[in-house]
């Protein structure tokens, strides 16, 4: 494929918002006609000397970040990478992430945001479906050498013309060596694809989610409002920066749009992250539930000063109520539950919500224009307050995965609602309680056991630190219920667990058949419990 046709082909396999919906979102002001690059430009104009990025080595002002993004954009274009081309970005939480991201966005080049934990299978797949022309990597991370990965990936995906390395380039090109001055940058259309996110699904290979400038800018700025961000806020990217949550909920983009400062930590452990919070006087960060739990416990032994922290956002998987109640007393900041998805819809508990809503729900929709339906297995709306599958569409929710027509036929209703696969109940306040995934159930002899429900009960056991329930193949039952526990002290016996669960009022058919012990639970690239890996480990 020549570069000219590559530049025009990015819309092939893209499912746009219907014209009428787009008009409505513009007319209502949700889509403001600004690009993601403009968000940085605006902050750099109004407050050039304020800090934009805080690093161990010093501060980068808005004027500096703005200029660095422009120079990066010119450098990328000078390599022959054209507006509309896709570039695989696999950078960890380092300050170069911000420069590279804004450089690509400014040039109208489409970053495909992969996670540092992705390996050959995922990267080759994402590079092939996106038709990427370049691959941005760090040199090494821990003992993993991304340059070796790039060498392998390039052999399999011939469209990858360039490998750019943040750090020691080896045989490739150093990312910082390409930056250069230039005259003018291409006009970027705000209704065009800005970037691509990778779906978080734990089954099958990841899918690509194309987000437009209009929809993603709204995602970030409306989220910043809900979190009451101001230019005095300091946001710490703790989760991998390429994930929707730390990127735009409100994350890096929402902070830049507000004129606050961002900082990065490569290591989310309490030791490293707490040191970063103390050093940069961090006010807001986002974590997954296992980290929230670990951080809440770690204040016992970590000495760092966390007094700057005002808001801890927790999402990505369900935060058990027992753990939700621990966060505020331990960390002395407000807890916010966030139920979101790379596909779009975001739900937040609000800062002024009643405590009980904050501890027991996963928030309510970000936008007045978010449309939600809760449906039964036949696709009919359930009665208000009843459990069902969440379907949604709205001003920042995709209408189809990129280049995935067959999957789209199943994942969307004919009228454009995305079938989330999440089981929820909606309270009269609009808040959602997530009760599990449609598929995260154990089918034990025809009875369905919700893994989330079982796990929530297990976590209430004083010896249990982490719990995961999985169905394992069984000749007579089809599936049997196995619970894998990380415990403090001794592993309770199966009998003890059954008695404990029965005393909590759990139905007999939901009691586990097996109890297994683990030192830790396997996690996905962003830190959620990885059920697929767990099932493989314990089968
Ligand atoms: C976030 O995005 P993804 O794309 O990695 O994963 C989305 C899925 C949801 O469909 C749901 O199954 C689960 O992750 N999930 C939650 C949850 N937040 C996400 N399940 C229960 N409780 C929650 N609070 O994970 C994501 C994107 C933006 C903001 C926050 C999380």
Boltz pocket constraint, residues with backbone or C-beta under 6 A from the ligand:
constraints:
  - pocket:
      binder: B
      contacts: [[A, 198], [A, 199], [A, 200], [A, 201], [A, 244], [A, 245], [A, 249], [A, 314], [A, 315], [A, 316], [A, 317], [A, 318], [A, 319], [A, 337], [A, 338], [A, 339], [A, 340], [A, 341], [A, 342], [A, 343], [A, 345], [A, 346], [A, 362], [A, 420], [A, 422], [A, 434], [A, 437], [A, 526]]
      max_distance: 6.0
